[in-house]
């Protein structure tokens, strides 16, 4: 026979997590603000490769300092990876 231990609180943790997820889903699909937020998120994710390039362009130094060799190689690596992902997604 299994004994209930009074110190176990997994039920309430799961109950709280489930309630949180359920309320987020209800908000996302049940309200106009939630649906518009989902649309914005989907539009952003559809054009993610261009958005990442924009974000990386904004993170570069805006003053006239030269980009160090390491920063340039990181940017080239990220660009190469994004190009490979884009190529693979078009050919699958």
N, C-alpha and C positions, 0 to 999 in steps of 0.2 A: 504494500500500500504506500502511496506517495503522500508525504506530509507537506503541507503548505508552510513555507517559511515566512515569518512576518517581515523580514528585512528585504524581500524581493519586491522591487518596484518597477519591473519591466512593463507591466500592464499600463501604468500611467504614462510612462515614457512613450510607448507605442500609441496610446490613445491621444496624447498631445501631438505627436508627429502626424498621425492620421488626420486629426482635426485641422492642423495647420495646412496640410496639403489640400484637404477638401475645401477649405475656405479660399485658398489661392486659386484653385480651379474654378470655383464658383464665381469669384471676382473676375477672373480672366475671361470666362465665357458668358457670364451673366450680366455684365454691365457694359455700357457704351465705352467708358474709359478703359476698361480691361480689354475689350475687343480692339480698340484703336491702338492700345499699347502692344497687343499681339501683332497687329498689322505692321506697326513700325518695326518691331523686332524681326518679323519675317522679311520685310523689305531690306533691312540692314543685313540680314544673314544671306540673302540672295546675292547681294553685291559685296560680299565680304572681302574678296581679294582687292578690289579697288579701295574699299574703306580702310583696309590695313595699310595700303600705300599712303593714303591721306594721313592716317594717324602717325605713321613713321615720318612723313614729311614734316608734320607739326612738332615732332619731338626733337628734330635736329636743331642745332643752335641757330638762332635767328641773327646773331651778330656776324661780323665778318671773319670770325676765327675759322681756320681751316679745320676740316674734319680729320681727325687722326686716322692713321692707317687701320687701326683696330676697329673703329666705328664704321669705316667704309667697308671693311671686309664682312662685318656683321650684317650690314644692310644688303650687301651683295648676296650673302648666304641666305638671308630671309627671302629676298627676291627670287633667288634660284629655287628655293623650296616651294614658294607660292606658284611659280611657273610650272613646276613639275606636278603639283596638285591639280592645277587648272588643266594641264594636258591630260592627266590621268582621268579626270572627271569627264572630259569630253570624249574620251575613247573607251569608256566602259559602258 
